[in-house]
Each structure stands twice: as structure tokens, then as C-alpha cells.
Amino acid sequence: MEALNNWKEETGDSVKYAQQHLANERTYLAWIRTSISIVGVGFLTTSLHFTIKINANEYIHIVAICLGIFACFVGFIIGGLATFQYSRKRKEIQDGIFNPSNRCIFITSSLFSILIFIIFMYLSFLLFL
């Protein structure tokens, strides 16, 4: 009988936080979709650059390659951070605590800023060289 009462308590806690767990899963899946999209943008930019061959400048080729590699790197890092945050938030929800994720937000914002800067450089070289 004691085991049944313990099982009911554990089930009650899980149901109690079900909405938070589902929101955590949706957030995780959104970050995974974002990381896949970033990798796709990197591949698309690089493949289109070398397929269309708009400009044969050596600097533009280097920036296009760097853009593709860095976009894949950013997508991989964001996927890793999303998995880490999902696991951490899952434990925090079960423990009933909340710790904001300042470091992950700072890292993600920094990587996006660098990626946007590389895209800006690529477009500048493409248009003005």
C-alpha cells in the first residue's frame, strides 16, 4: 500500500508540472529547428556562390567558404546549447526552481552577431568588389 501511495505522489508531481515540461520541449524543438535552418543557410549560401559564379574575386570565395563553415559551427553549437538547456530546465522544473540562462543567451547572441557580420561582409564584397 505504501508503494501505491508513493507512486501516486510521483505521478501527481509529474502531472503538476506537465505544462512546464511540454513548454520546455516546444522550446527545445524550436531551437533545434533554428540550428538546422542556420546550417541550411550556410550550405545554401556557399553552394549558390560556387554554382552561380557571379564574381571570380578570391576574397569573395574565401568569405563564402568562411560563411558556410561558420554557419555550420553556429548551428552545431546552438543545437548543443539547446540540448544542454533542455536537460537543465527539465531538472529545474522537477526541483521547482528557476535559474535564468544568461550565459547561453550571451553565447547565442554573440554567435549570431558574428554570423550576421560575415554575411554583411560577403554581401559587401559581392556588391562593391
N, CA, C and O atoms as CSV, one atom per row, in Angstrom:
chain,resi,resn,atom,element,x,y,z
A,1,MET,N,N,0.815,-1.194,0.000
A,1,MET,CA,C,0.000,0.000,0.000
A,1,MET,C,C,0.864,1.267,0.000
A,1,MET,O,O,0.521,2.276,-0.616
A,2,GLU,N,N,1.973,1.182,0.697
A,2,GLU,CA,C,2.867,2.334,0.759
A,2,GLU,C,C,3.458,2.633,-0.618
A,2,GLU,O,O,3.619,3.794,-0.993
A,3,ALA,N,N,3.780,1.578,-1.368
A,3,ALA,CA,C,4.312,1.759,-2.723
A,3,ALA,C,C,3.284,2.440,-3.614
A,3,ALA,O,O,3.646,3.277,-4.441
A,4,LEU,N,N,2.006,2.095,-3.460
A,4,LEU,CA,C,0.951,2.725,-4.250
A,4,LEU,C,C,0.834,4.204,-3.914
A,4,LEU,O,O,0.651,5.026,-4.812
A,5,ASN,N,N,0.937,4.553,-2.649
A,5,ASN,CA,C,0.886,5.963,-2.249
A,5,ASN,C,C,2.078,6.738,-2.799
A,5,ASN,O,O,1.929,7.874,-3.248
A,6,ASN,N,N,3.269,6.121,-2.764
A,6,ASN,CA,C,4.456,6.776,-3.324
A,6,ASN,C,C,4.311,6.986,-4.825
A,6,ASN,O,O,4.695,8.031,-5.349
A,7,TRP,N,N,3.751,5.980,-5.524
A,7,TRP,CA,C,3.537,6.094,-6.965
A,7,TRP,C,C,2.563,7.214,-7.279
A,7,TRP,O,O,2.757,7.955,-8.243
A,8,LYS,N,N,1.502,7.348,-6.463
A,8,LYS,CA,C,0.519,8.423,-6.679
A,8,LYS,C,C,1.164,9.790,-6.469
A,8,LYS,O,O,0.860,10.734,-7.197
A,9,GLU,N,N,2.053,9.904,-5.479
A,9,GLU,CA,C,2.729,11.178,-5.231
A,9,GLU,C,C,3.642,11.537,-6.400
A,9,GLU,O,O,3.658,12.683,-6.848
A,10,GLU,N,N,4.408,10.552,-6.899
A,10,GLU,CA,C,5.292,10.809,-8.037
A,10,GLU,C,C,4.494,11.189,-9.273
A,10,GLU,O,O,4.878,12.106,-9.998
A,11,THR,N,N,3.392,10.500,-9.524
A,11,THR,CA,C,2.539,10.809,-10.666
A,11,THR,C,C,1.928,12.188,-10.506
A,11,THR,O,O,1.831,12.945,-11.472
A,12,GLY,N,N,1.518,12.516,-9.298
A,12,GLY,CA,C,0.928,13.833,-9.045
A,12,GLY,C,C,1.902,14.959,-9.333
A,12,GLY,O,O,1.515,15.987,-9.889
A,13,ASP,N,N,3.174,14.776,-8.958
A,13,ASP,CA,C,4.188,15.793,-9.236
A,13,ASP,C,C,4.429,15.928,-10.735
A,13,ASP,O,O,4.600,17.040,-11.236
A,14,SER,N,N,4.444,14.812,-11.452
A,14,SER,CA,C,4.661,14.864,-12.896
A,14,SER,C,C,3.512,15.570,-13.600
A,14,SER,O,O,3.738,16.385,-14.494
A,15,VAL,N,N,2.292,15.266,-13.206
A,15,VAL,CA,C,1.124,15.905,-13.808
A,15,VAL,C,C,1.077,17.384,-13.435
A,15,VAL,O,O,0.658,18.227,-14.228
A,16,LYS,N,N,1.509,17.676,-12.228
A,16,LYS,CA,C,1.503,19.059,-11.742
A,16,LYS,C,C,2.381,19.965,-12.618
A,16,LYS,O,O,2.051,21.130,-12.842
A,17,TYR,N,N,3.488,19.425,-13.105
A,17,TYR,CA,C,4.417,20.214,-13.914
A,17,TYR,C,C,4.367,19.849,-15.399
A,17,TYR,O,O,5.280,20.192,-16.151
A,18,ALA,N,N,3.321,19.166,-15.820
A,18,ALA,CA,C,3.244,18.711,-17.214
A,18,ALA,C,C,3.271,19.876,-18.191
A,18,ALA,O,O,3.923,19.791,-19.232
A,19,GLN,N,N,2.584,20.951,-17.878
A,19,GLN,CA,C,2.539,22.090,-18.786
A,19,GLN,C,C,3.921,22.721,-18.956
A,19,GLN,O,O,4.290,23.123,-20.060
A,20,GLN,N,N,4.681,22.807,-17.867
A,20,GLN,CA,C,6.030,23.360,-17.958
A,20,GLN,C,C,6.953,22.447,-18.759
A,20,GLN,O,O,7.786,22.923,-19.530
A,21,HIS,N,N,6.802,21.127,-18.576
A,21,HIS,CA,C,7.627,20.192,-19.342
A,21,HIS,C,C,7.312,20.267,-20.835
A,21,HIS,O,O,8.213,20.223,-21.673
A,22,LEU,N,N,6.026,20.379,-21.155
A,22,LEU,CA,C,5.649,20.487,-22.571
A,22,LEU,C,C,6.164,21.782,-23.176
A,22,LEU,O,O,6.606,21.794,-24.325
A,23,ALA,N,N,6.113,22.866,-22.423
A,23,ALA,CA,C,6.656,24.141,-22.914
A,23,ALA,C,C,8.167,24.040,-23.106
A,23,ALA,O,O,8.714,24.590,-24.062
A,24,ASN,N,N,8.831,23.343,-22.203
A,24,ASN,CA,C,10.276,23.132,-22.326
A,24,ASN,C,C,10.597,22.334,-23.588
A,24,ASN,O,O,11.562,22.645,-24.286
A,25,GLU,N,N,9.803,21.315,-23.885
A,25,GLU,CA,C,10.022,20.527,-25.094
A,25,GLU,C,C,9.779,21.350,-26.353
A,25,GLU,O,O,10.523,21.227,-27.326
A,26,ARG,N,N,8.746,22.189,-26.344
A,26,ARG,CA,C,8.483,23.040,-27.515
A,26,ARG,C,C,9.629,24.017,-27.743
A,26,ARG,O,O,10.028,24.259,-28.882
A,27,THR,N,N,10.152,24.572,-26.668
A,27,THR,CA,C,11.278,25.493,-26.789
A,27,THR,C,C,12.500,24.775,-27.342
A,27,THR,O,O,13.207,25.302,-28.201
A,28,TYR,N,N,12.740,23.577,-26.844
A,28,TYR,CA,C,13.874,22.779,-27.343
A,28,TYR,C,C,13.735,22.507,-28.835
A,28,TYR,O,O,14.690,22.684,-29.591
A,29,LEU,N,N,12.557,22.082,-29.258
A,29,LEU,CA,C,12.351,21.794,-30.682
A,29,LEU,C,C,12.484,23.051,-31.542
A,29,LEU,O,O,12.962,22.973,-32.674
A,30,ALA,N,N,12.068,24.204,-31.022
A,30,ALA,CA,C,12.232,25.458,-31.764
A,30,ALA,C,C,13.712,25.784,-31.947
A,30,ALA,O,O,14.119,26.238,-33.017
A,31,TRP,N,N,14.517,25.556,-30.913
A,31,TRP,CA,C,15.950,25.819,-31.038
A,31,TRP,C,C,16.613,24.837,-31.991
A,31,TRP,O,O,17.531,25.211,-32.721
A,32,ILE,N,N,16.165,23.592,-31.996
A,32,ILE,CA,C,16.717,22.614,-32.935
A,32,ILE,C,C,16.364,23.007,-34.372
A,32,ILE,O,O,17.206,22.912,-35.265
A,33,ARG,N,N,15.123,23.449,-34.598
A,33,ARG,CA,C,14.744,23.920,-35.944
A,33,ARG,C,C,15.587,25.120,-36.356
A,33,ARG,O,O,15.986,25.239,-37.515
A,34,THR,N,N,15.854,26.003,-35.405
A,34,THR,CA,C,16.690,27.176,-35.692
A,34,THR,C,C,18.100,26.755,-36.077
A,34,THR,O,O,18.665,27.280,-37.036
A,35,SER,N,N,18.666,25.820,-35.343
A,35,SER,CA,C,20.034,25.395,-35.666
A,35,SER,C,C,20.101,24.701,-37.027
A,35,SER,O,O,21.065,24.889,-37.769
A,36,ILE,N,N,19.091,23.907,-37.359
A,36,ILE,CA,C,19.046,23.268,-38.683
A,36,ILE,C,C,18.925,24.327,-39.779
A,36,ILE,O,O,19.545,24.202,-40.835
A,37,SER,N,N,18.134,25.358,-39.533
A,37,SER,CA,C,17.970,26.440,-40.516
A,37,SER,C,C,19.276,27.193,-40.735
A,37,SER,O,O,19.607,27.552,-41.865
A,38,ILE,N,N,20.012,27.432,-39.663
A,38,ILE,CA,C,21.283,28.156,-39.790
A,38,ILE,C,C,22.279,27.347,-40.606
A,38,ILE,O,O,22.972,27.892,-41.465
A,39,VAL,N,N,22.351,26.052,-40.341
A,39,VAL,CA,C,23.237,25.191,-41.130
A,39,VAL,C,C,22.792,25.199,-42.589
A,39,VAL,O,O,23.630,25.235,-43.491
A,40,GLY,N,N,21.491,25.165,-42.829
A,40,GLY,CA,C,20.967,25.199,-44.197
A,40,GLY,C,C,21.316,26.487,-44.921
A,40,GLY,O,O,21.644,26.466,-46.107
A,41,VAL,N,N,21.248,27.611,-44.212
A,41,VAL,CA,C,21.619,28.895,-44.817
A,41,VAL,C,C,23.095,28.888,-45.202
A,41,VAL,O,O,23.462,29.396,-46.262
A,42,GLY,N,N,23.933,28.322,-44.358
A,42,GLY,CA,C,25.360,28.253,-44.675
A,42,GLY,C,C,25.631,27.414,-45.909
A,42,GLY,O,O,26.394,27.816,-46.788
A,43,PHE,N,N,24.998,26.234,-45.972
A,43,PHE,CA,C,25.174,25.384,-47.154
A,43,PHE,C,C,24.613,26.043,-48.402
A,43,PHE,O,O,25.229,25.995,-49.467
A,44,LEU,N,N,23.450,26.655,-48.274
A,44,LEU,CA,C,22.815,27.294,-49.427
A,44,LEU,C,C,23.665,28.439,-49.964
A,44,LEU,O,O,23.876,28.549,-51.172
A,45,THR,N,N,24.150,29.285,-49.069
A,45,THR,CA,C,24.965,30.420,-49.496
A,45,THR,C,C,26.229,29.957,-50.206
A,45,THR,O,O,26.576,30.463,-51.273
A,46,THR,N,N,26.910,28.994,-49.605
A,46,THR,CA,C,28.157,28.524,-50.192
A,46,THR,C,C,27.924,27.811,-51.524
A,46,THR,O,O,28.649,28.037,-52.493
A,47,SER,N,N,26.912,26.954,-51.561
A,47,SER,CA,C,26.674,26.222,-52.813
A,47,SER,C,C,26.189,27.142,-53.923
A,47,SER,O,O,26.594,26.980,-55.074
A,48,LEU,N,N,25.337,28.099,-53.603
A,48,LEU,CA,C,24.889,29.045,-54.637
A,48,LEU,C,C,26.038,29.913,-55.135
A,48,LEU,O,O,26.133,30.224,-56.322
A,49,HIS,N,N,26.906,30.296,-54.208
A,49,HIS,CA,C,28.030,31.146,-54.608
A,49,HIS,C,C,28.902,30.435,-55.642
A,49,HIS,O,O,29.289,31.030,-56.648
A,50,PHE,N,N,29.204,29.174,-55.393
A,50,PHE,CA,C,30.093,28.460,-56.310
A,50,PHE,C,C,29.355,27.884,-57.517
A,50,PHE,O,O,29.988,27.528,-58.511
A,51,THR,N,N,28.034,27.788,-57.448
A,51,THR,CA,C,27.268,27.289,-58.597
A,51,THR,C,C,27.009,28.401,-59.601
A,51,THR,O,O,27.205,28.220,-60.803
A,52,ILE,N,N,26.568,29.553,-59.102
A,52,ILE,CA,C,26.214,30.669,-59.988
A,52,ILE,C,C,27.459,31.382,-60.510
A,52,ILE,O,O,27.473,31.832,-61.656
A,53,LYS,N,N,28.492,31.491,-59.698
A,53,LYS,CA,C,29.755,32.141,-60.065
A,53,LYS,C,C,29.518,33.565,-60.563
A,53,LYS,O,O,29.852,33.913,-61.695
A,54,ILE,N,N,28.936,34.369,-59.688
A,54,ILE,CA,C,28.666,35.762,-60.025
A,54,ILE,C,C,29.962,36.546,-60.197
A,54,ILE,O,O,30.117,37.309,-61.150
A,55,ASN,N,N,30.879,36.349,-59.271
A,55,ASN,CA,C,32.115,37.110,-59.275
A,55,ASN,C,C,33.266,36.146,-58.988
A,55,ASN,O,O,33.134,35.258,-58.146
A,56,ALA,N,N,34.369,36.311,-59.664
A,56,ALA,CA,C,35.502,35.398,-59.501
A,56,ALA,C,C,36.584,35.970,-58.603
A,56,ALA,O,O,37.739,35.554,-58.693
A,57,ASN,N,N,36.239,36.910,-57.744
A,57,ASN,CA,C,37.212,37.519,-56.850
A,57,ASN,C,C,37.611,36.518,-55.764
A,57,ASN,O,O,36.760,35.824,-55.208
A,58,GLU,N,N,38.888,36.448,-55.472
A,58,GLU,CA,C,39.408,35.489,-54.488
A,58,GLU,C,C,38.887,35.787,-53.072
A,58,GLU,O,O,38.607,34.863,-52.309
A,59,TYR,N,N,38.757,37.066,-52.724
A,59,TYR,CA,C,38.285,37.432,-51.389
A,59,TYR,C,C,36.839,36.984,-51.155
A,59,TYR,O,O,36.479,36.555,-50.059
A,60,ILE,N,N,36.039,37.090,-52.183
A,60,ILE,CA,C,34.638,36.674,-52.059
A,60,ILE,C,C,34.551,35.159,-51.866
A,60,ILE,O,O,33.711,34.679,-51.104
A,61,HIS,N,N,35.405,34.414,-52.545
A,61,HIS,CA,C,35.426,32.962,-52.375
A,61,HIS,C,C,35.791,32.592,-50.928
A,61,HIS,O,O,35.172,31.712,-50.331
A,62,ILE,N,N,36.782,33.260,-50.387
A,62,ILE,CA,C,37.214,32.991,-49.009
A,62,ILE,C,C,36.099,33.318,-48.027
A,62,ILE,O,O,35.833,32.543,-47.109
A,63,VAL,N,N,35.441,34.466,-48.213
A,63,VAL,CA,C,34.354,34.851,-47.311
A,63,VAL,C,C,33.182,33.877,-47.444
A,63,VAL,O,O,32.549,33.546,-46.442
A,64,ALA,N,N,32.881,33.415,-48.651
A,64,ALA,CA,C,31.785,32.454,-48.846
A,64,ALA,C,C,32.089,31.136,-48.140
A,64,ALA,O,O,31.204,30.545,-47.521
A,65,ILE,N,N,33.317,30.680,-48.227
A,65,ILE,CA,C,33.706,29.448,-47.541
A,65,ILE,C,C,33.641,29.638,-46.025
A,65,ILE,O,O,33.128,28.776,-45.311
A,66,CYS,N,N,34.159,30.765,-45.536
A,66,CYS,CA,C,34.099,31.053,-44.093
A,66,CYS,C,C,32.655,31.146,-43.615
A,66,CYS,O,O,32.326,30.675,-42.526
A,67,LEU,N,N,31.798,31.747,-44.423
A,67,LEU,CA,C,30.381,31.857,-44.066
A,67,LEU,C,C,29.738,30.484,-43.929
A,67,LEU,O,O,29.005,30.236,-42.972
A,68,GLY,N,N,30.004,29.595,-44.872
A,68,GLY,CA,C,29.439,28.245,-44.812
A,68,GLY,C,C,29.936,27.463,-43.612
A,68,GLY,O,O,29.152,26.815,-42.918
A,69,ILE,N,N,31.246,27.522,-43.364
A,69,ILE,CA,C,31.827,26.788,-42.234
A,69,ILE,C,C,31.331,27.360,-40.915
A,69,ILE,O,O,30.973,26.606,-40.010
A,70,PHE,N,N,31.306,28.683,-40.795
A,70,PHE,CA,C,30.876,29.292,-39.538
A,70,PHE,C,C,29.393,29.056,-39.286
A,70,PHE,O,O,28.990,28.871,-38.138
A,71,ALA,N,N,28.570,29.057,-40.336
A,71,ALA,CA,C,27.142,28.777,-40.157
A,71,ALA,C,C,26.940,27.351,-39.643
A,71,ALA,O,O,26.094,27.119,-38.780
A,72,CYS,N,N,27.704,26.405,-40.162
A,72,CYS,CA,C,27.623,25.028,-39.649
A,72,CYS,C,C,28.076,24.963,-38.196
A,72,CYS,O,O,27.467,24.265,-37.386
A,73,PHE,N,N,29.126,25.675,-37.869
A,73,PHE,CA,C,29.617,25.731,-36.496
A,73,PHE,C,C,28.579,26.328,-35.560
A,73,PHE,O,O,28.334,25.790,-34.479
A,74,VAL,N,N,27.964,27.439,-35.966
A,74,VAL,CA,C,26.939,28.083,-35.139
A,74,VAL,C,C,25.742,27.153,-34.952
A,74,VAL,O,O,25.217,27.041,-33.844
A,75,GLY,N,N,25.310,26.491,-36.009
A,75,GLY,CA,C,24.197,25.553,-35.888
A,75,GLY,C,C,24.506,24.419,-34.943
A,75,GLY,O,O,23.651,24.018,-34.154
A,76,PHE,N,N,25.723,23.889,-35.010
A,76,PHE,CA,C,26.130,22.810,-34.113
A,76,PHE,C,C,26.163,23.281,-32.663
A,76,PHE,O,O,25.675,22.580,-31.776
A,77,ILE,N,N,26.726,24.448,-32.415
A,77,ILE,CA,C,26.810,24.983,-31.050
A,77,ILE,C,C,25.416,25.265,-30.497
A,77,ILE,O,O,25.137,24.955,-29.339
A,78,ILE,N,N,24.546,25.844,-31.306
A,78,ILE,CA,C,23.187,26.146,-30.837
A,78,ILE,C,C,22.420,24.857,-30.538
A,78,ILE,O,O,21.665,24.801,-29.567
A,79,GLY,N,N,22.604,23.834,-31.352
A,79,GLY,CA,C,21.981,22.545,-31.060
A,79,GLY,C,C,22.481,21.952,-29.754
A,79,GLY,O,O,21.697,21.411,-28.974
A,80,GLY,N,N,23.775,22.051,-29.513
A,80,GLY,CA,C,24.345,21.576,-28.248
A,80,GLY,C,C,23.852,22.364,-27.058
A,80,GLY,O,O,23.500,21.788,-26.029
A,81,LEU,N,N,23.822,23.690,-27.192
A,81,LEU,CA,C,23.307,24.524,-26.096
A,81,LEU,C,C,21.834,24.256,-25.832
A,81,LEU,O,O,21.399,24.258,-24.680
A,82,ALA,N,N,21.062,24.025,-26.889
A,82,ALA,CA,C,19.634,23.730,-26.718
A,82,ALA,C,C,19.437,22.430,-25.951
A,82,ALA,O,O,18.579,22.346,-25.073
A,83,THR,N,N,20.229,21.423,-26.281
A,83,THR,CA,C,20.130,20.142,-25.567
A,83,THR,C,C,20.536,20.298,-24.109
A,83,THR,O,O,19.893,19.747,-23.216
A,84,PHE,N,N,21.606,21.051,-23.871
A,84,PHE,CA,C,22.048,21.307,-22.505
A,84,PHE,C,C,20.976,22.047,-21.712
A,84,PHE,O,O,20.679,21.681,-20.575
A,85,GLN,N,N,20.394,23.085,-22.309
A,85,GLN,CA,C,19.365,23.862,-21.612
A,85,GLN,C,C,18.110,23.036,-21.365
A,85,GLN,O,O,17.487,23.155,-20.310
A,86,TYR,N,N,17.735,22.202,-22.325
A,86,TYR,CA,C,16.557,21.354,-22.142
A,86,TYR,C,C,16.740,20.434,-20.945
A,86,TYR,O,O,15.841,20.300,-20.114
A,87,SER,N,N,17.898,19.806,-20.858
A,87,SER,CA,C,18.162,18.899,-19.735
A,87,SER,C,C,18.191,19.654,-18.415
A,87,SER,O,O,17.653,19.191,-17.409
A,88,ARG,N,N,18.817,20.807,-18.430
A,88,ARG,CA,C,18.913,21.611,-17.200
A,88,ARG,C,C,17.535,22.092,-16.751
A,88,ARG,O,O,17.201,22.006,-15.569
A,89,LYS,N,N,16.739,22.595,-17.687
A,89,LYS,CA,C,15.400,23.089,-17.338
A,89,LYS,C,C,14.488,21.957,-16.876
A,89,LYS,O,O,13.644,22.155,-16.002
A,90,ARG,N,N,14.654,20.783,-17.454
A,90,ARG,CA,C,13.847,19.640,-17.031
A,90,ARG,C,C,14.092,19.324,-15.559
A,90,ARG,O,O,13.153,19.081,-14.800
A,91,LYS,N,N,15.367,19.330,-15.166
A,91,LYS,CA,C,15.704,19.073,-13.763
A,91,LYS,C,C,15.197,20.206,-12.873
A,91,LYS,O,O,14.691,19.957,-11.779
A,92,GLU,N,N,15.331,21.447,-13.338
A,92,GLU,CA,C,14.868,22.585,-12.544
A,92,GLU,C,C,13.356,22.558,-12.360
A,92,GLU,O,O,12.862,22.902,-11.286
A,93,ILE,N,N,12.617,22.160,-13.382
A,93,ILE,CA,C,11.164,22.066,-13.268
A,93,ILE,C,C,10.800,21.028,-12.217
A,93,ILE,O,O,9.922,21.263,-11.387
A,94,GLN,N,N,11.468,19.883,-12.248
A,94,GLN,CA,C,11.191,18.839,-11.261
A,94,GLN,C,C,11.544,19.299,-9.850
A,94,GLN,O,O,10.858,18.948,-8.890
A,95,ASP,N,N,12.618,20.089,-9.723
A,95,ASP,CA,C,13.037,20.574,-8.404
A,95,ASP,C,C,12.262,21.803,-7.960
A,95,ASP,O,O,12.359,22.208,-6.802
A,96,GLY,N,N,11.494,22.402,-8.863
A,96,GLY,CA,C,10.699,23.572,-8.513
A,96,GLY,C,C,11.500,24.847,-8.380
A,96,GLY,O,O,11.118,25.739,-7.622
A,97,ILE,N,N,12.615,24.955,-9.107
A,97,ILE,CA,C,13.435,26.168,-9.058
A,97,ILE,C,C,13.553,26.747,-10.461
A,97,ILE,O,O,13.246,26.083,-11.450
A,98,PHE,N,N,14.004,27.998,-10.529
A,98,PHE,CA,C,14.212,28.650,-11.826
A,98,PHE,C,C,15.506,29.429,-11.779
A,98,PHE,O,O,15.696,30.282,-10.912
A,99,ASN,N,N,16.402,29.133,-12.715
A,99,ASN,CA,C,17.646,29.874,-12.890
A,99,ASN,C,C,17.690,30.362,-14.326
A,99,ASN,O,O,17.666,29.548,-15.250
A,100,PRO,N,N,17.754,31.673,-14.539
A,100,PRO,CA,C,17.813,32.168,-15.924
A,100,PRO,C,C,19.108,31.733,-16.594
A,100,PRO,O,O,20.131,31.555,-15.933
A,101,SER,N,N,19.055,31.566,-17.894
A,101,SER,CA,C,20.204,31.068,-18.650
A,101,SER,C,C,20.917,32.220,-19.351
A,101,SER,O,O,20.848,32.356,-20.572
A,102,ASN,N,N,21.590,33.032,-18.575
A,102,ASN,CA,C,22.254,34.219,-19.117
A,102,ASN,C,C,23.433,33.872,-20.015
A,102,ASN,O,O,23.613,34.490,-21.063
A,103,ARG,N,N,24.240,32.886,-19.615
A,103,ARG,CA,C,25.426,32.541,-20.405
A,103,ARG,C,C,25.057,32.029,-21.785
A,103,ARG,O,O,25.658,32.433,-22.781
A,104,CYS,N,N,24.075,31.146,-21.850
A,104,CYS,CA,C,23.677,30.589,-23.153
A,104,CYS,C,C,23.105,31.672,-24.065
A,104,CYS,O,O,23.346,31.666,-25.272
A,105,ILE,N,N,22.356,32.589,-23.488
A,105,ILE,CA,C,21.805,33.691,-24.278
A,105,ILE,C,C,22.930,34.577,-24.801
A,105,ILE,O,O,22.899,35.003,-25.956
A,106,PHE,N,N,23.913,34.855,-23.968
A,106,PHE,CA,C,25.047,35.671,-24.395
A,106,PHE,C,C,25.845,34.979,-25.493
A,106,PHE,O,O,26.232,35.617,-26.472
A,107,ILE,N,N,26.092,33.684,-25.340
A,107,ILE,CA,C,26.845,32.936,-26.356
A,107,ILE,C,C,26.088,32.920,-27.683
A,107,ILE,O,O,26.670,33.159,-28.741
A,108,THR,N,N,24.783,32.635,-27.618
A,108,THR,CA,C,23.972,32.585,-28.836
A,108,THR,C,C,23.923,33.946,-29.521
A,108,THR,O,O,24.058,34.028,-30.741
A,109,SER,N,N,23.733,35.005,-28.754
A,109,SER,CA,C,23.698,36.352,-29.333
A,109,SER,C,C,25.032,36.723,-29.965
A,109,SER,O,O,25.065,37.340,-31.030
A,110,SER,N,N,26.116,36.356,-29.323
A,110,SER,CA,C,27.438,36.651,-29.870
A,110,SER,C,C,27.665,35.905,-31.187
A,110,SER,O,O,28.163,36.481,-32.154
A,111,LEU,N,N,27.300,34.626,-31.218
A,111,LEU,CA,C,27.473,33.845,-32.444
A,111,LEU,C,C,26.614,34.385,-33.587
A,111,LEU,O,O,27.066,34.458,-34.730
A,112,PHE,N,N,25.368,34.764,-33.269
A,112,PHE,CA,C,24.505,35.354,-34.300
A,112,PHE,C,C,25.082,36.667,-34.806
A,112,PHE,O,O,25.027,36.942,-36.005
A,113,SER,N,N,25.635,37.483,-33.912
A,113,SER,CA,C,26.218,38.763,-34.324
A,113,SER,C,C,27.397,38.550,-35.269
A,113,SER,O,O,27.528,39.246,-36.276
A,114,ILE,N,N,28.247,37.589,-34.940
A,114,ILE,CA,C,29.392,37.305,-35.804
A,114,ILE,C,C,28.918,36.766,-37.156
A,114,ILE,O,O,29.456,37.138,-38.199
A,115,LEU,N,N,27.916,35.896,-37.135
A,115,LEU,CA,C,27.379,35.348,-38.387
A,115,LEU,C,C,26.783,36.447,-39.263
A,115,LEU,O,O,26.998,36.455,-40.475
A,116,ILE,N,N,26.049,37.361,-38.671
A,116,ILE,CA,C,25.467,38.479,-39.425
A,116,ILE,C,C,26.573,39.372,-39.981
A,116,ILE,O,O,26.459,39.877,-41.098
A,117,PHE,N,N,27.638,39.568,-39.213
A,117,PHE,CA,C,28.769,40.359,-39.696
A,117,PHE,C,C,29.423,39.692,-40.913
A,117,PHE,O,O,29.777,40.377,-41.872
A,118,ILE,N,N,29.583,38.378,-40.881
A,118,ILE,CA,C,30.172,37.662,-42.017
A,118,ILE,C,C,29.259,37.753,-43.236
A,118,ILE,O,O,29.737,37.917,-44.359
A,119,ILE,N,N,27.955,37.647,-43.023
A,119,ILE,CA,C,27.006,37.804,-44.140
A,119,ILE,C,C,27.104,39.212,-44.718
A,119,ILE,O,O,27.080,39.389,-45.936
A,120,PHE,N,N,27.213,40.210,-43.848
A,120,PHE,CA,C,27.361,41.597,-44.298
A,120,PHE,C,C,28.641,41.763,-45.112
A,120,PHE,O,O,28.636,42.430,-46.147
A,121,MET,N,N,29.738,41.160,-44.650
A,121,MET,CA,C,30.997,41.234,-45.399
A,121,MET,C,C,30.856,40.569,-46.763
A,121,MET,O,O,31.337,41.092,-47.769
A,122,TYR,N,N,30.200,39.422,-46.792
A,122,TYR,CA,C,30.014,38.705,-48.056
A,122,TYR,C,C,29.231,39.559,-49.047
A,122,TYR,O,O,29.622,39.697,-50.206
A,123,LEU,N,N,28.130,40.126,-48.583
A,123,LEU,CA,C,27.325,40.967,-49.485
A,123,LEU,C,C,28.073,42.225,-49.904
A,123,LEU,O,O,27.945,42.670,-51.045
A,124,SER,N,N,28.854,42.804,-48.993
A,124,SER,CA,C,29.639,43.989,-49.341
A,124,SER,C,C,30.678,43.669,-50.406
A,124,SER,O,O,30.825,44.414,-51.375
A,125,PHE,N,N,31.397,42.569,-50.233
A,125,PHE,CA,C,32.385,42.173,-51.230
A,125,PHE,C,C,31.711,41.857,-52.561
A,125,PHE,O,O,32.234,42.186,-53.625
A,126,LEU,N,N,30.557,41.220,-52.492
A,126,LEU,CA,C,29.855,40.831,-53.716
A,126,LEU,C,C,29.387,42.054,-54.500
A,126,LEU,O,O,29.450,42.078,-55.729
A,127,LEU,N,N,28.918,43.064,-53.775
A,127,LEU,CA,C,28.361,44.247,-54.449
A,127,LEU,C,C,29.412,45.279,-54.834
A,127,LEU,O,O,29.260,45.956,-55.851
A,128,PHE,N,N,30.477,45.414,-54.042
A,128,PHE,CA,C,31.396,46.532,-54.237
A,128,PHE,C,C,32.773,46.142,-54.775
A,128,PHE,O,O,33.581,47.026,-55.061
A,129,LEU,N,N,33.064,44.863,-54.921
A,129,LEU,CA,C,34.380,44.489,-55.478
A,129,LEU,C,C,34.245,43.953,-56.884
A,129,LEU,O,O,35.244,43.591,-57.505
